[in-house]
Amino acid sequence: MKSGKPSRSVGILTAALLLVTACGSAAPPPPLDADIVSVGVKLYPGLSPVNSHLPVGFEAQARNKILKHAGVQESAPTPVWTSNWETALSNRKVHMVMGMISDNDLRAAKFRLARSYLRTDIALLTLADAEPVHRVQDLAGKDICTVEGSTADETMKVLQNSAGLRLTSVSTPENCIERVRNGDSFAYSTDRIILMGFTTQDENVSKETGKSFFRVPDLSMGRQQHISIALHKDHGEACRRLVSAIDTYVRSNDWLADLRGQLIDEYLRLAPGNPHMTDDIVRKKFEPDTINADRCADGDS
């Protein structure tokens, strides 16, 4: 089971180091050539829970291996959030952001996107004993919680009228989890892989049954998300280097082993109903099918 509340001290120290380095040099090196590459990360259980100096979680493992393939000597995580990662990257507080950043046209207009090391759909997290939902129409009249500014938030706004659901937007994933736990919202919606991670947190698992209080239904709520690494607009060459490194990582045995070992197998062990996923199913659901440098230059799609 995964513990919940991560420390922010590593990120604060990393950000301070980056600022000092920037102030001491008029022309900082390209991001992948910096002495310490500062990587903005979002803190999600099973993905990148930065609660120690160890690379815990799938994104943490993927980050270390992708950067190694790209020739990076040393990197350090800096916690960011959905509400501030764009500002942190634009203001060069971090060299890049690797924290469940989905590829879309709006983001590609602002940043370089090295895509993609993971693929996931938008899904729902409900209480384990909630009534089953098999189609979007089953959500009519039900309250769905999303995090402000997330892709799921935009998706639910589109479905709000067509499906007749009610939408509550909050500032953090934890707020949504509590709303579902307390019955204030029927479900929390975001990327499926994020929701699977939340079901494995210690506080979300019954000590009596050994199973999660939550489930993630099979219902898909939106288009596939191509999870990418975001860089500043100036860093097209670094973006292309990262795409090559991503390709090497995904084609290796490490990608599947890391995803299963850090998240999928724990989710399957704790999920109500004892679901099962073969390696082929894991690849079909989550292996990226878009690995290219198209988002590393202007005018691409």
C-alpha positions in Angstrom: 0.0 0.0 0.0 1.2 3.5 -0.7 1.5 6.2 1.9 -0.1 9.6 1.2 1.4 12.9 2.3 4.8 13.6 0.7 7.4 16.1 1.9 8.1 19.2 -0.1 11.6 19.9 1.2 13.4 18.3 -1.8 11.5 20.5 -4.2 12.1 23.7 -2.2 15.8 23.1 -2.1 15.9 22.2 -5.8 14.1 25.3 -6.8 16.4 27.4 -4.7 19.5 25.8 -6.3 18.1 26.5 -9.7 17.5 30.1 -9.0 21.0 30.6 -7.6 22.5 28.9 -10.7 20.4 31.1 -13.0 21.4 34.3 -11.2 25.1 33.4 -11.4 25.2 33.0 -15.2 24.0 35.2 -18.0 23.5 32.2 -20.3 22.5 29.0 -18.5 23.2 25.7 -20.3 20.6 23.9 -22.3 18.3 22.1 -19.8 19.6 18.5 -20.4 23.2 19.8 -19.9 22.6 21.5 -16.6 24.6 20.2 -13.6 21.3 19.3 -11.9 18.2 19.1 -14.1 15.2 20.3 -12.1 12.1 18.4 -13.0 8.6 19.6 -12.0 6.6 16.7 -10.8 3.0 16.3 -9.6 2.6 14.2 -6.5 0.4 11.2 -7.3 0.4 7.9 -5.5 1.8 5.1 -7.5 3.2 7.6 -10.0 5.5 10.1 -8.3 4.9 10.3 -4.5 8.1 12.2 -3.6 8.1 11.1 0.0 11.8 10.1 0.2 15.0 10.3 -1.8 14.2 7.0 -3.4 12.6 6.9 -6.9 9.2 5.6 -5.8 6.4 5.3 -8.4 6.1 4.7 -12.1 6.8 8.3 -13.2 9.8 8.5 -10.9 11.2 5.4 -12.4 10.4 6.5 -15.9 11.9 10.0 -15.2 15.2 8.6 -14.1 15.6 6.2 -17.0 14.4 8.6 -19.7 16.8 11.3 -18.5 19.6 8.8 -18.3 18.9 7.8 -21.9 19.0 11.5 -22.8 22.5 11.9 -21.2 21.4 13.7 -18.0 24.0 13.2 -15.2 21.8 14.2 -12.3 18.2 15.4 -11.8 16.1 16.5 -8.8 12.2 16.6 -8.5 10.5 19.8 -7.6 6.8 19.5 -6.6 4.3 21.4 -8.8 0.5 21.4 -9.1 -2.1 21.6 -11.8 -2.6 25.2 -10.8 1.0 26.4 -11.1 3.1 24.1 -13.3 2.7 26.3 -16.4 3.9 29.3 -14.4 6.8 27.5 -12.9 8.0 26.3 -16.4 7.4 29.7 -18.1 9.3 31.5 -15.4 12.2 28.9 -15.6 11.8 27.7 -12.0 12.2 24.2 -13.4 13.9 22.9 -16.6 10.9 20.7 -17.5 7.7 19.2 -16.1 7.0 15.5 -16.1 3.8 15.1 -14.1 0.9 13.6 -16.1 0.9 16.4 -18.7 -1.5 15.5 -21.5 -0.8 16.6 -25.0 -3.2 19.1 -26.5 -3.2 22.0 -29.0 -3.4 24.7 -26.3 -0.4 23.4 -24.4 1.6 22.8 -27.6 1.1 26.5 -28.4 2.8 27.4 -25.1 5.4 24.8 -24.6 7.5 22.1 -26.3 6.0 18.6 -25.6 8.1 15.5 -25.8 5.5 12.8 -26.4 4.7 10.3 -25.0 5.8 7.9 -22.4 2.2 6.8 -21.3 -1.3 6.7 -22.6 -4.5 6.8 -20.5 -8.1 7.6 -20.9 -10.2 9.8 -18.5 -12.2 7.7 -16.0 -14.1 7.9 -12.8 -13.4 6.9 -9.2 -16.4 6.0 -7.1 -17.0 4.3 -3.7 -16.6 0.5 -4.0 -20.3 -0.1 -3.2 -21.6 2.7 -5.5 -24.2 1.8 -8.1 -22.6 0.6 -11.3 -22.2 2.9 -14.2 -21.9 1.4 -17.7 -22.5 4.5 -19.9 -22.3 8.2 -19.7 -26.1 8.5 -19.4 -26.0 6.7 -16.1 -24.4 9.8 -14.6 -27.5 12.0 -15.1 -28.2 14.0 -12.0 -25.0 12.8 -10.3 -22.3 15.2 -9.0 -18.8 14.7 -10.6 -15.8 16.3 -9.0 -12.8 17.5 -11.0 -9.7 19.6 -10.4 -9.8 23.1 -11.8 -7.8 23.4 -15.0 -7.4 19.7 -15.6 -8.3 18.0 -18.9 -11.0 16.1 -17.1 -12.5 19.4 -15.9 -12.8 20.5 -19.5 -14.2 17.2 -20.6 -16.9 17.2 -17.8 -17.9 20.7 -18.8 -18.7 19.4 -22.3 -20.7 16.5 -20.9 -22.4 18.6 -18.3 -25.3 19.5 -20.5 -25.4 16.5 -22.9 -25.3 13.9 -20.0 -27.2 16.0 -17.4 -24.5 15.5 -14.8 -23.6 18.1 -12.1 -20.0 19.4 -11.9 -18.0 20.5 -8.9 -14.5 21.9 -9.6 -12.0 22.0 -6.7 -8.4 22.9 -6.2 -6.8 19.6 -5.4 -7.3 15.8 -6.0 -7.5 15.3 -2.3 -10.6 17.6 -2.1 -12.3 15.4 -4.7 -11.3 12.2 -2.9 -12.9 13.5 0.3 -16.0 14.6 -1.5 -16.5 11.1 -2.9 -15.6 9.5 0.5 -18.2 11.7 2.3 -20.9 11.2 -0.4 -20.9 14.9 -1.5 -19.8 13.7 -5.1 -20.7 10.5 -6.8 -17.3 10.3 -8.5 -13.9 12.0 -9.0 -12.8 12.2 -12.7 -9.3 12.4 -14.0 -6.8 10.2 -15.9 -7.5 6.5 -15.2 -4.0 5.8 -14.2 -4.1 8.5 -11.6 -7.3 7.2 -10.1 -5.8 3.7 -9.9 -3.0 5.1 -7.9 -5.3 6.8 -5.4 -7.1 3.5 -4.7 -3.8 2.1 -3.3 -3.1 4.7 -0.6 -3.0 3.4 2.9 -5.9 5.7 4.0 -8.0 4.4 1.2 -7.7 0.7 2.0 -9.8 -1.1 4.6 -7.8 -2.8 7.4 -10.6 -5.4 7.8 -10.9 -6.5 4.2 -7.6 -5.5 2.7 -9.4 -3.9 -0.2 -9.8 -0.3 -1.3 -12.8 1.8 -0.4 -12.9 3.0 -4.0 -13.2 1.4 -7.4 -12.4 2.6 -11.0 -15.2 1.5 -13.4 -14.4 0.5 -16.9 -16.4 3.4 -18.3 -14.2 5.8 -20.4 -15.1 9.5 -20.2 -13.0 11.0 -23.0 -10.3 10.7 -25.6 -7.0 9.0 -25.0 -4.4 11.3 -23.3 -0.9 11.2 -24.6 1.2 11.9 -21.5 4.2 14.0 -22.4 7.2 16.0 -20.9 6.8 19.8 -21.1 9.7 22.1 -21.8 10.1 25.9 -22.4 9.5 27.1 -25.9 13.2 27.8 -26.4 14.1 24.1 -25.9 13.2 22.4 -29.1 16.5 20.5 -29.4 16.2 19.2 -25.8 12.6 18.1 -26.7 13.9 16.1 -29.6 16.5 14.4 -27.4 13.8 13.5 -24.9 11.6 12.0 -27.6 14.5 9.7 -28.6 15.1 8.8 -25.0 11.4 8.1 -24.5 11.4 5.8 -27.5 14.3 3.8 -26.1 12.6 3.5 -22.7 9.2 2.4 -24.0 10.7 -0.2 -26.3 12.7 -1.7 -23.5 11.5 -4.2 -21.0 11.7 -1.6 -18.3 8.5 0.3 -19.3 6.2 -2.6 -18.6 8.1 -3.8 -15.6 8.0 -0.3 -14.0 4.3 0.2 -14.7 3.4 -3.1 -13.3 5.8 -3.1 -10.4 5.1 0.5 -9.3 1.4 0.7 -9.8 -0.7 -1.8 -11.8 0.0 -4.9 -9.7 -0.6 -3.1 -6.4 -3.9 -1.7 -7.8 -5.0 -5.2 -8.9 -4.2 -6.6 -5.4 -6.2 -4.0 -3.6 -9.1 -3.3 -6.0 -12.6 -4.6 -5.1 -13.8 -7.4 -7.3 -10.3 -8.8 -7.9 -9.7 -7.5 -11.5 -7.1 -9.0 -13.7 -4.8 -7.6 -16.3 -2.4 -9.5 -18.5 0.7 -7.9 -20.0 -1.2 -7.6 -23.3 -4.1 -5.8 -21.6 -1.7 -3.4 -19.8 0.0 -2.5 -23.1 -3.4 -2.1 -24.9 -4.6 0.3 -22.2 -1.5 2.3 -21.4 1.4 1.8 -23.9 1.9 5.0 -25.9 1.1 4.8 -29.6 2.4 8.4 -30.3 6.1 8.8 -29.8 7.4 11.6 -32.0 8.9 15.1 -32.1 5.9 16.7 -33.8 5.3 18.9 -30.7 8.9 20.0 -30.5 8.6 22.8 -33.1 6.0 25.4 -34.0 3.2 24.6 -36.4 3.2 20.9 -35.7 0.3 18.8 -34.5 
